[in-house]
Each structure stands twice: as structure tokens, then as C-alpha cells.
């Protein structure tokens, strides 16, 4: 059966620009519109349909319902509202974006930036540069055609934004009270690897801007849970790197990080011990072969028959947990894992392309910590001290 092509959608920024354009048309023409079109930065024309329109003599309001296509976007089907109103000189609110006579601000459900390092100034609503330009360009074009010479204030709000933001990275990034109005091409590509990597890059950049010079990397939720429950660390000083290990290490190095603590389940990390930079299964699965290769050099004291049997058991294992059990039964687990973490450390430091200290911890749910590099415990202690200091500082700021 032929695989169905996934459907693209429109970004929050495109929806906001459509809503703003429709509101501007309704205000300046004093009549409702059934549909509105904008050209996205990626060259695709978007046609969307305003809802809940309200027109008065001095303002107009409408909403556009976001269609994210087949991407599992938390903002899919959310209503993006825009209002446009006449404004006199000096009447614009504080922390307002401005482009000549058009002013732009946010409202309910649009987050406010509280930390430096993002594409929006601290204290401003998180309406990113590309959507800002789209909104300014569309409203200015409508005003020009209508012969409007006075100032206009555009306000964007998303009633469900504060709730939706809890399912995004915004709280980690220091964007409070809602979601961001985002978009670069204006189009949402379903399940985009590029979007995942851009998120990793942004998180690392934010940590660098905050002065962090060592960072925790973990592939996913298993690693984050292990950090919290076993190592007594949150991911406040770290990033989930998904399958993009090599690229994340290089990003961290490019952001000026001098130290990496890489923590993960052996099922992911054993691939890195074999020099695999992207751990997704589509790039192959050599986990058992790499596991055996890490153990092989330590099997000299075993008889040839025992060594051959262990090799067969490891290579025939269905899971890395099973392979770990086989190595443990043969007394080879500890030395094999010592080799594995040192190999992982080697590749992390090579991939960074500049001097970066890397430490590694790997585990399974059944056995706990399987192996860690010599300096890992000291680096973990450093992260704990910093986390405690950050908690104390936050408590003091609340008082």
C-alpha cells in the first residue's frame, strides 16, 4: 500500500498575519470578509477564513483557526485573534513593536519574554521577527490601499495560549504566560527533524546566554527520569538531544560549552560506543555487535568454549537488557561497560571539534548504573551544587 503523504499546515505566525490583515480590512472598509490571503515567506499562498468578526467605527476584531496539517502541534485548531484599531501619537502601549505608523503588541495567551537570548527583547510579547514582518507588511499594504494615513495598533491574543504553553518548551526558555507566535517559512512541516534540531539549538543557546559552560545531554525521557530519581538532578541545566547526539555535541561546543555530561539508557548509548552519531533505528542497529566488541577484549580468562558461548548469547539477545544480563552472568559486565563509556567519551570529544571535557553515565532500569567515566561523579556533584544555588536564588527573588 502506498504511504499517504503527510499534509503541511500553517504556522501560528501565518494565522496571526491573516487575522491581522482581515481585521485591518474590516476596520478600514467597515465590512466583513469571508476569506483572506497572505503570501508566506516560503512562497506559498495561504488562504484562511476569519471567524467571530466584530466591527466598530474605531476597531475590528476577528480570529483565524490554526490548521497545523498532519503535524502533532499543540496549537492545532487554536483560535488566533487579532484586533486593529486607530491610534494617536503617544497612545501605544509600553514594550510595543513598531514599524513606522503600525504598532504591534500581544495579549492574553501570548507569552512574555523574561530571559535574554531569544529573538524578542526581554519584556516584550513573544512575537518572533518573521511573523512580526508578515503582520506589519500585510496591515501596511491594506492601510495604503485604503488611503489610511493615521496610526494603527494591532493586538494578537490566543485565549488557550497559557494552557497550551505548558506542553511547549516556553517555560524552560523563560517565556511566561503563553505561547510564542512563531514561523520562519510560514508553513508547518509535519514531524520535521529540522524543527527538533532547531529546538535543541535554541535550548543550548539559552543556557549559554545565561552563562552556563557545562551542560547535561540525554536522549529522552528515560534519561531525564534517571537524572531526577537516581542522580538527584533535574534537567534545568540540560537538554534532551533525542537521536541527534553528534549534532547536539557540536551545537554545544559551538555555543561555548566546555563540559558535557551525557546520561542515557544503554540501549541508546551503546550505539554511540560504536561511533554512531544519530541513534535512530533507520540508520541501522548494531547494538549487540557493539556490546560484544566492548566485552571481547576482557574475555581472555574465559575458556574458548565459554567465550564462544557468551558471544553467541550476546549477539542473539533480543534487547540490550538481555545482553547486559548475559554479560553479568559471565562476570564481564563491569569491564565491558568501562570500555563502552570510555569509547562514548572518545567520540563525544572528537565530535565537538574543539577541546571539550565529556563525561558519561549509562544505566538500565533493572541494574541501575552500568558504567560511568572517571570524572563523571565530580561533574555530577558540580551540577548538584549549581542546581541548589539556583534554587536558593529563585527563592530569594520571590521574597
C-alpha positions in Angstrom: 0.0 0.0 0.0 1.3 3.4 -0.9 2.2 5.6 2.1 0.0 8.6 2.4 1.8 11.9 2.0 1.6 14.0 5.2 -0.2 17.3 4.9 1.5 20.6 5.7 -0.2 23.3 7.7 0.3 27.0 8.6 2.3 28.4 11.4 0.9 30.5 14.3 2.6 33.5 12.6 0.8 32.9 9.3 -2.5 32.7 11.2 -1.8 35.8 13.1 -0.9 37.7 9.9 -4.1 36.5 8.3 -6.2 37.6 11.3 -4.5 41.0 11.4 -5.0 41.6 7.7 -8.6 40.6 7.9 -9.2 42.9 10.9 -7.5 45.8 9.1 -9.7 45.3 6.0 -12.8 45.1 8.2 -11.9 48.3 10.1 -10.9 50.4 7.0 -13.7 49.2 4.8 -16.3 48.7 7.5 -17.4 45.4 6.1 -16.9 41.7 6.9 -14.6 39.5 4.8 -15.2 35.8 4.1 -11.6 34.8 3.5 -8.1 36.4 3.5 -4.9 35.5 1.7 -1.3 36.2 2.6 1.9 35.1 0.9 4.2 33.1 3.3 7.9 33.7 3.4 8.3 30.3 1.9 6.4 31.3 -1.2 3.2 29.5 -0.5 -0.1 31.4 -0.6 -2.2 30.9 2.5 -6.0 31.4 2.4 -7.7 31.3 5.7 -11.2 32.1 6.9 -11.9 34.7 9.7 -14.3 33.8 12.5 -16.0 35.7 15.3 -15.7 39.1 13.5 -16.8 42.3 15.3 -16.6 45.6 13.6 -17.0 49.1 15.2 -16.2 52.6 14.0 -12.8 52.6 15.6 -11.7 49.0 15.7 -12.2 45.5 14.3 -11.6 42.0 15.7 -11.6 38.5 14.2 -10.0 35.1 14.7 -8.4 32.6 12.5 -8.4 28.9 13.4 -5.0 27.3 13.1 -4.6 24.3 10.8 -1.2 22.6 11.5 -1.8 19.9 8.9 -0.6 16.4 10.0 1.9 17.8 12.4 1.1 17.0 16.1 1.3 20.7 17.0 -0.3 21.5 20.4 -1.7 24.7 18.9 -3.6 22.9 16.1 -7.2 24.2 15.9 -6.5 27.0 18.4 -8.1 30.4 17.6 -5.6 33.1 16.9 -7.2 36.6 17.4 -6.2 39.9 16.1 -7.7 43.4 16.6 -6.8 46.5 14.7 -7.7 50.0 16.0 -6.9 53.6 15.2 -4.2 55.1 17.5 -3.0 58.6 18.0 0.6 59.6 18.7 1.7 58.6 22.1 -1.2 56.2 22.5 0.7 52.9 22.0 1.3 50.6 25.0 4.7 50.0 26.5 7.0 47.4 25.1 5.3 47.6 21.7 6.8 46.7 18.4 6.7 49.5 15.8 7.2 49.8 12.1 6.6 53.4 11.1 2.9 54.0 11.8 1.9 50.4 12.6 2.2 49.3 16.2 2.1 45.6 17.3 1.5 44.1 20.8 0.2 41.0 22.3 -2.4 40.0 24.8 -3.9 37.0 26.7 -2.2 33.7 25.9 0.9 35.2 24.1 4.0 34.7 26.2 6.2 37.5 27.5 10.0 37.1 27.2 11.7 37.1 30.6 15.3 36.0 29.7 17.8 37.3 27.2 19.0 35.3 24.2 15.7 34.9 22.3 14.6 36.7 19.1 12.4 39.1 21.1 13.6 41.6 23.7 13.0 41.0 27.4 9.7 42.3 28.5 8.1 42.1 25.0 5.5 39.7 23.8 7.0 36.6 22.1 6.1 37.5 18.5 9.1 36.4 16.5 10.7 38.5 13.7 9.3 36.7 10.7 5.6 36.8 11.9 6.2 40.5 13.0 7.3 41.4 9.5 4.4 39.5 7.9 1.9 41.3 10.2 3.5 44.7 9.6 3.6 44.2 5.8 0.0 42.9 5.4 -1.5 45.7 7.6 0.6 48.4 6.0 -0.5 47.2 2.5 -4.2 47.3 3.5 -3.8 50.8 5.0 -2.0 52.1 1.9 -4.7 50.8 -0.4 -7.4 52.2 1.8 -5.7 55.6 1.9 -5.3 55.5 5.7 -2.6 57.9 6.9 -3.0 57.6 10.6 -1.5 55.1 13.1 -2.9 51.6 13.7 -2.4 49.4 16.7 -2.5 45.6 16.1 -3.0 43.3 19.0 -2.6 39.5 18.9 -4.0 37.1 21.5 -4.7 33.4 21.9 -7.2 32.6 24.6 -6.0 29.0 25.1 -2.4 30.1 24.9 -1.5 29.9 28.6 -2.8 26.4 28.9 -1.2 25.2 25.6 2.2 26.7 26.7 2.5 24.1 29.4 3.0 21.5 26.6 5.8 23.5 25.0 9.4 24.5 25.7 8.3 28.0 26.6 8.5 27.6 30.4 12.1 26.3 30.0 13.0 29.2 27.7 11.8 31.9 30.1 8.6 32.8 28.1 5.8 33.2 30.6 2.1 33.4 30.3 1.5 31.8 26.9 2.8 30.5 23.7 5.0 32.2 21.1 3.9 33.5 17.7 6.4 31.5 15.6 7.3 30.8 12.0 10.1 31.1 9.5 8.7 29.8 6.3 5.1 30.3 7.3 4.4 26.6 6.8 4.3 23.8 9.3 6.1 20.7 8.0 4.9 17.6 9.7 7.3 15.9 12.2 10.2 17.9 10.9 13.7 16.8 12.0 14.8 20.3 11.3 12.3 21.7 13.9 13.6 19.3 16.5 17.2 20.3 15.9 16.3 23.9 16.0 14.7 23.4 19.4 17.8 21.7 20.7 19.9 24.6 19.3 17.7 27.2 20.9 17.8 25.5 24.3 21.6 25.2 24.2 21.9 28.9 23.2 19.7 30.0 26.0 21.8 28.1 28.5 24.9 29.7 27.1 23.4 33.2 27.3 22.7 32.5 31.0 26.4 31.9 31.5 26.3 28.1 31.6 29.5 26.5 30.4 28.7 22.8 31.2 25.6 21.1 30.0 23.8 17.8 30.5 22.7 15.9 27.4 20.3 13.0 27.5 18.4 11.3 24.6 14.9 11.4 26.1 12.5 10.7 29.0 14.3 7.6 30.3 17.4 9.6 30.8 15.6 12.6 32.3 13.8 10.3 34.8 17.1 8.6 35.7 18.7 12.0 36.3 15.9 13.0 38.6 15.3 9.8 40.5 18.9 8.3 40.8 21.3 11.2 40.3 19.1 13.7 42.0 19.3 16.3 39.2 16.6 17.9 37.2 17.1 18.8 33.5 17.3 22.5 34.3 20.9 22.5 33.3 20.4 20.1 30.4 18.8 19.3 27.1 17.1 16.3 25.6 19.1 15.7 22.4 16.8 12.9 21.0 18.7 10.8 18.4 20.9 13.8 17.4 23.9 13.0 19.6 26.7 14.1 17.3 24.9 17.3 16.1 23.9 18.2 19.7 27.5 17.8 20.9 28.7 20.1 18.0 26.0 22.6 18.8 27.0 22.7 22.5 30.6 23.2 21.5 29.7 26.0 19.1 27.8 27.7 22.0 31.0 27.7 24.0 30.3 24.8 26.3 33.4 23.4 27.9 31.9 20.3 29.6 29.3 17.7 28.7 27.6 15.1 31.0 26.0 12.6 28.7 23.5 10.4 30.5 21.3 7.7 28.9 20.0 4.1 28.8 22.4 1.6 27.4 20.0 0.8 24.6 20.8 4.3 23.1 24.3 4.9 24.4 25.8 1.6 23.2 25.3 2.8 19.6 27.4 5.8 20.4 30.2 3.5 21.6 30.3 2.2 18.1 30.7 5.7 16.6 27.0 6.2 15.7 26.2 9.9 15.8 22.4 9.5 15.1 20.9 6.7 17.1 17.6 6.4 15.2 16.9 2.9 14.1 16.6 3.9 10.4 20.4 4.2 10.4 20.8 0.6 11.4 21.0 -1.5 14.6 24.4 -2.8 15.6 23.8 -2.7 19.4 24.6 -6.3 20.1 27.7 -6.3 17.9 29.0 -3.2 19.6 28.1 -4.7 23.1 30.1 -7.8 22.3 33.0 -5.7 20.9 33.2 -3.8 24.2 33.3 -7.1 26.1 35.5 -9.2 23.8 38.9 -7.8 24.9 38.1 -8.7 28.5 37.3 -12.4 27.9 40.9 -13.7 27.9 40.4 -15.6 31.1 37.4 -17.5 29.8 37.8 -20.8 28.1 37.4 -20.8 24.3 34.1 -22.6 24.7 32.8 -20.2 27.3 33.9 -17.2 25.2 32.2 -18.6 22.1 29.0 -19.3 24.1 29.0 -15.8 25.6 29.5 -14.2 22.2 26.6 -16.2 20.8 24.3 -15.3 23.7 25.1 -11.6 23.4 24.7 -11.5 19.7 21.4 -13.4 19.9 20.0 -11.2 22.6 16.7 -9.5 21.7 17.3 -6.5 23.9 20.3 -4.7 25.4 18.8 -5.6 28.8 19.1 -9.3 27.9 22.7 -8.7 26.7 23.5 -7.0 29.9 22.2 -9.9 31.9 24.3 -12.4 29.8 27.4 -10.3 30.4 26.7 -10.0 34.1 26.2 -13.8 34.5 29.6 -14.3 32.9 31.3 -11.7 35.1 32.1 -9.5 32.1 29.5 -6.6 32.6 31.7 -4.2 34.6 34.8 -4.3 32.3 32.6 -4.2 29.2 30.8 -1.1 30.4 34.0 0.6 31.4 35.2 0.1 27.8 31.8 1.3 26.5 31.7 4.6 28.4 35.3 5.4 27.5 34.5 4.8 23.8 31.5 7.1 24.1 33.6 9.7 25.8 36.1 9.5 23.0 33.5 10.1 20.3 31.9 13.0 22.1 35.2 14.7 22.4 36.1 14.1 18.8 32.7 15.3 17.5 32.9 18.5 19.5 35.8 19.7 17.1 37.4 21.7 19.9 38.6 20.9 23.5 35.5 19.9 25.5 35.5 17.6 28.5 33.0 14.8 28.2 31.8 12.5 31.0 29.3 9.6 30.5 26.8 7.7 32.7 24.8 4.7 31.3 22.2 2.6 33.0 19.4 0.1 32.7 16.2 0.1 34.7 17.0 -3.3 36.2 20.7 -2.9 37.0 20.9 0.9 37.6 24.2 2.5 36.8 26.2 0.2 34.5 29.2 2.4 34.0 30.5 5.9 34.3 33.7 7.7 33.2 36.2 8.5 35.9 35.3 12.2 36.1 31.5 11.8 35.9 30.9 11.8 39.7 32.7 15.1 40.2 30.8 16.7 37.3 27.5 15.4 38.7 28.4 17.0 42.1 29.2 20.3 40.3 25.8 20.2 38.7 24.1 19.5 42.0 25.8 22.4 43.7 24.8 24.8 40.9 21.2 23.5 40.9 21.0 24.1 44.7 22.4 27.6 44.3 19.9 28.4 41.5 17.0 27.2 43.7 18.2 29.4 46.6 18.5 32.4 44.3 15.0 31.9 42.9 13.6 31.7 46.5 15.3 34.9 47.4 13.9 36.6 44.3 10.4 35.6 45.3 10.7 37.4 48.7 
